[in-house]
Amino acid sequence: MTELVLSIFDPNTLLPHRAGIAGLALALSAIAPTDAPMQWEVTEDAVKLSWEGSDLKAIQWLLEQTYQIKRGLLVAPALNLDEQGCFTFNQGMLSSFLQHGQQKSFVEDPNKPKQGKKKFYKTQMLNFMIEPDSPEISVSYTLLNSCYYTEAAKLAKDFSSGKPEVKTQILPGLEECFVNGSYKESASNFLALLFLPLACGYYQLPALNGKSRSAIVIPEIQNLKVWVKLRQKLPSKVYANFGSPYGKFRASSAGEAALRFLLDERQLDDSLLFKVNYCEVYQLGSQPWNGNQSFIKQAVYRVPLKDDALSLYRIAYQNLKPRLRSRQDGEGTWLAESKVLAWISDNLIADKAWYSGFFEFRKATTIYPEDRRGLVVMTEHLNADEQVLFDAVQGAFSAFLRDQIQQAQKQGRSLDYGQVTDKVIYRLQRPSTQQEFATALVDFLSQFRSKAARAAGPQIFWWIHQESNWRKARDLTLLAIATYKGKTKEETVLEQDLTAETANVL
């Protein structure tokens, strides 16, 4: 009789192994024990397996129950996904664990003749509703015939050999380069990695320089039984609250993928016991040293669960979520991710203020009207110290704007809002040192006085005369001007003009 114990507290395991053990527990929860060739027990920290007879037959049966091909998609019954969820799981696997050509085969199209070595494969179209009363998204996928995870007999043979090897393409990020060879594992760790895909989150990232990118998120798990119960709620509860699976499959950056994953976990259970304390996100994309794989590790981030960061991300996501846009040819729609949301998310996972780097970001990125509206909402959630400087700058800008309006009226001309705004932005973004910026900001606040700046001298002094703060002060100052909303009738008219011209102004 064979007995195997896989523990998440085994000192020889890494985060992927522990997540794989959780995936195994989830797979077993969806299998009826009746007539099963093995017995199992899932405790808070371990999965215990036992069987009589051939190791090969037992493991082969377990894998056949876990991974299947249906309608040309790789599906995992334990995940209990709908059509959209099955599609995103399949596409996520193809852009991470199944990216190598030798790991998968597709259904050939008999209606198209072969042209030399070129093969044609069958494709399927799916239509997804992203938002109520909005056009559907049309996506296509190539029908999968088999893959690494459905070759149960081969995997069971590798397990029973006693010295299985894990190819680098099976676990993205395991090795820096394929020339290092295969990564040899113990039989128990090898088995755990086979179920890792069930515990991960999958995200498609915007292409960079024409190259596709993706991200996988691996959670830290402290209690197997609790995690399995919460994970079983994922499709019905989380997707109902946060949109369609396909909409959740698209993330603006690796940082947002991690925060989205942690937020979903938090929605399942707000209790402090056995929560996912952190996750690791692998950003995958092309590397110049490997032409066979398009999704190799580019970066790895360990992201802790922090309530403040998640709260800010939730607000940012609700106001900067992907938007449906029409294609240039007029046929169909697509989801466009917000670059502002990506920038905010990357700041949050780096434990920075969400507006950090606005000085550089604004110069390199076009901020569209809907993004500006999202930024305006975000500025309502500054802390007390940040609010003092923010209000002082906006008050001074309001005084400056009134002065410009009066001058324009005296000269009988309309005010060019973009020009006067650029004048102030250039004035405050030109300084490149702490001393120069402090001088420019104090001059601006002194020349255009406002009620908001009264009694704010000590706080402003603190912002601009500390080496670690002045760049944040510059970011916050420019953000205050870029998100300014008019208060007077004249400024209200200008605000309407600004909304139409934001892309040019910012």
C-alpha positions, -999 to 999 in steps of 0.1 A, spaced: 0 0 0 13 34 -9 8 64 14 17 100 5 14 131 27 17 166 11 20 193 37 20 230 31 44 234 61 70 210 47 103 230 48 112 215 13 83 233 -4 82 267 -21 51 289 -26 42 271 -59 43 237 -42 21 249 -14 -4 264 -38 -3 232 -58 -12 212 -26 -42 235 -22 -51 229 -59 -50 191 -52 -73 196 -22 -97 215 -44 -96 188 -71 -104 161 -46 -133 181 -32 -150 177 -66 -145 139 -69 -169 114 -55 -149 89 -34 -172 60 -45 -153 34 -65 -122 56 -65 -89 36 -67 -75 57 -39 -84 72 -5 -77 107 7 -80 130 37 -77 168 36 -67 184 69 -60 221 76 -23 217 65 -20 185 45 -34 162 19 -30 125 27 -33 100 -2 -32 63 0 -39 35 -25 -32 -2 -32 -17 -15 -63 -1 4 -91 11 40 -86 7 46 -123 -30 37 -123 -39 57 -92 -22 89 -104 -35 85 -139 -70 82 -126 -66 113 -104 -53 134 -133 -81 122 -156 -106 134 -131 -89 168 -128 -81 179 -163 -103 173 -194 -108 187 -229 -144 198 -237 -155 218 -267 -118 223 -275 -111 239 -242 -90 227 -213 -114 225 -183 -110 216 -147 -144 204 -132 -132 214 -97 -133 251 -107 -170 250 -116 -167 277 -143 -192 289 -168 -185 293 -205 -166 326 -201 -147 312 -171 -137 281 -191 -124 303 -219 -103 325 -197 -89 295 -178 -79 279 -212 -64 311 -225 -46 317 -193 -31 283 -193 -20 287 -230 -2 319 -221 16 305 -190 18 267 -183 11 255 -218 29 281 -239 55 257 -255 44 241 -288 53 206 -276 30 209 -247 -2 210 -267 -19 199 -299 -48 214 -317 -77 200 -339 -67 202 -375 -93 216 -400 -100 190 -427 -116 217 -449 -83 235 -455 -56 217 -474 -21 216 -460 5 239 -475 38 222 -470 45 221 -432 19 247 -425 -12 234 -407 -46 249 -404 -66 244 -372 -102 247 -363 -114 278 -345 -145 287 -325 -161 320 -319 -176 330 -286 -197 361 -277 -195 375 -242 -216 402 -225 -193 424 -205 -218 450 -192 -256 450 -193 -271 469 -223 -236 470 -240 -224 454 -272 -210 419 -268 -173 410 -271 -165 385 -299 -135 363 -293 -121 333 -311 -100 304 -299 -83 274 -315 -98 241 -305 -74 222 -283 -70 184 -289 -47 175 -260 -21 190 -238 5 182 -211 -20 180 -183 -44 156 -201 -16 132 -209 -23 114 -176 -6 82 -185 27 99 -193 26 121 -161 17 91 -140 48 73 -154 70 103 -146 57 103 -111 62 66 -106 98 68 -119 108 83 -85 129 111 -101 106 132 -122 118 163 -140 99 196 -143 105 214 -176 110 251 -173 81 258 -196 58 239 -172 64 264 -143 72 298 -157 99 315 -137 114 283 -124 146 288 -142 161 320 -158 171 302 -190 164 269 -206 201 261 -209 201 253 -172 182 221 -180 153 205 -162 145 210 -126 145 177 -108 118 173 -81 108 147 -55 77 127 -64 55 145 -39 66 180 -51 62 170 -87 26 158 -79 19 191 -62 30 212 -92 6 192 -114 -23 208 -95 -8 243 -92 -29 256 -122 -61 252 -101 -49 276 -74 -36 304 -97 -52 335 -111 -47 343 -149 -46 377 -165 -40 390 -200 -19 422 -200 -18 449 -227 8 441 -254 41 460 -253 58 469 -286 35 444 -304 45 416 -280 18 397 -260 21 396 -222 3 378 -195 4 373 -157 -2 345 -133 -8 350 -96 1 324 -70 -15 328 -35 0 321 -1 -23 296 17 -24 289 54 -54 266 58 -64 241 31 -99 233 43 -109 270 46 -93 279 13 -111 252 -5 -145 262 9 -139 299 -1 -126 289 -35 -158 270 -42 -177 303 -38 -155 321 -63 -175 317 -96 -209 326 -81 -201 353 -56 -171 371 -69 -180 372 -106 -215 384 -97 -201 413 -77 -172 423 -100 -183 417 -136 -178 389 -161 -149 365 -160 -136 378 -193 -136 414 -180 -117 402 -150 -93 383 -173 -80 416 -186 -56 435 -164 -38 467 -171 -5 456 -154 10 428 -133 5 450 -103 -32 453 -110 -34 415 -115 -21 409 -80 -44 435 -64 -74 422 -83 -66 387 -71 -62 398 -35 -94 418 -37 -114 388 -50 -100 367 -21 -110 394 3 -146 395 -11 -149 358 -4 -141 362 33 -135 394 53 -124 376 84 -89 379 96 -84 341 102 -66 321 75 -68 348 49 -43 350 20 -16 373 34 3 378 2 6 365 -33 33 364 -60 26 376 -95 47 365 -124 48 389 -154 54 369 -185 65 380 -219 90 375 -246 128 373 -240 154 377 -267 172 345 -258 142 322 -264 122 323 -296 101 292 -288 82 307 -259 63 340 -259 56 341 -221 88 338 -201 94 354 -167 101 392 -171 94 402 -135 82 387 -102 65 407 -74 56 396 -40 25 417 -30 13 417 6 -24 421 15 -29 456 29 -63 469 36 -54 505 27 -39 495 -7 -69 473 -15 -94 501 -6 -76 525 -29 -74 499 -57 -111 492 -54 -119 529 -58 -95 532 -88 -109 501 -104 -145 512 -101 -136 545 -118 -109 534 -142 -121 499 -153 -116 487 -189 -140 503 -213 -156 490 -244 -144 506 -276 -154 502 -312 -128 488 -336 -114 511 -363 -130 491 -391 -164 494 -373 -167 456 -369 -170 446 -333 -157 460 -300 -128 455 -277 -118 462 -241 -93 490 -236 -74 490 -203 -66 523 -185 -29 533 -183 -38 554 -153 -51 523 -135 -19 505 -143 2 533 -130 -18 536 -97 -17 498 -92 21 496 -97 25 524 -71 3 505 -46 22 472 -48 55 491 -44 41 506 -11 42 541 -26 16 569 -25 -8 562 -53 0 594 -71 38 589 -70 56 596 -103 27 617 -117 54 642 -129 70 616 -152 37 597 -160 19 628 -172 48 637 -196 48 602 -211 11 594 -212 -20 608 -228 -47 612 -201 -82 609 -216 -113 626 -203 -126 594 -186 -92 588 -170 -92 624 -157 -126 619 -141 -113 588 -124 -83 608 -111 -107 635 -97 -124 608 -77 -91 594 -64 -81 629 -52 -110 627 -28 -91 600 -8 -59 618 1 -48 618 37 -49 649 59 -13 660 51 -17 655 14 -50 673 14 -35 705 29 -10 708 1 -35 697 -26 -61 723 -14 -35 751 -12 -24 745 -48 -59 743 -61 -68 774 -43 -39 793 -58 -47 779 -92 -83 791 -88 -70 826 -80 -47 825 -110 -75 814 -132 -98 842 -120 -70 867 -128 -67 853 -163 -105 854 -168 -106 891 -159 -77 899 -182 -94 881 -211 -127 899 -204 -110 933 -204 -93 925 -237 -125 912 -252 -113 877 -260 -121 842 -249 -97 825 -225 -75 797 -239 -78 773 -209 -52 749 -223 -27 777 -227 -30 792 -192 -30 757 -176 1 747 -195 17 780 -183 13 770 -147 22 734 -152 54 744 -170 62 768 -142 60 741 -115 74 712 -135 105 730 -148 124 729 -114 146 698 -112 160 702 -77 144 705 -42 155 741 -38 143 752 -72 109 735 -67 105 750 -32 112 784 -46 87 780 -75 59 766 -53 63 793 -26 63 820 -53 32 807 -69 13 803 -36 24 838 -25 15 855 -58 -19 839 -59 -32 837 -24 -62 816 -14 -81 808 18 -70 772 16 -34 782 20 -39 802 52 -23 786 83 -9 759 60 26 772 61 41 746 85 27 716 65 38 730 32 73 738 47 74 701 58 65 689 23 91 709 4 120 710 27 126 672 32 146 653 7 122 624 8 91 645 3 97 672 -23 92 649 -53 59 637 -39 50 674 -34 58 680 -70 36 651 -81 8 662 -58 11 698 -70 8 689 -107 -20 665 -99 -39 693 -82 -38 714 -113 -45 686 -137 -77 676 -118 -89 711 -109 -127 716 -111 -140 751 -116 -162 767 -89 -175 800 -104 -199 803 -134 -170 813 -156 -149 784 -144 -178 760 -149 -179 769 -185 -142 765 -187 -145 731 -170 -168 719 -197 -143 731 -223 -116 713 -204 -134 680 -205 -135 682 -243 -99 692 -246 -83 671 -218 -65 648 -242 -46 678 -257 -41 696 -224 -27 667 -204 
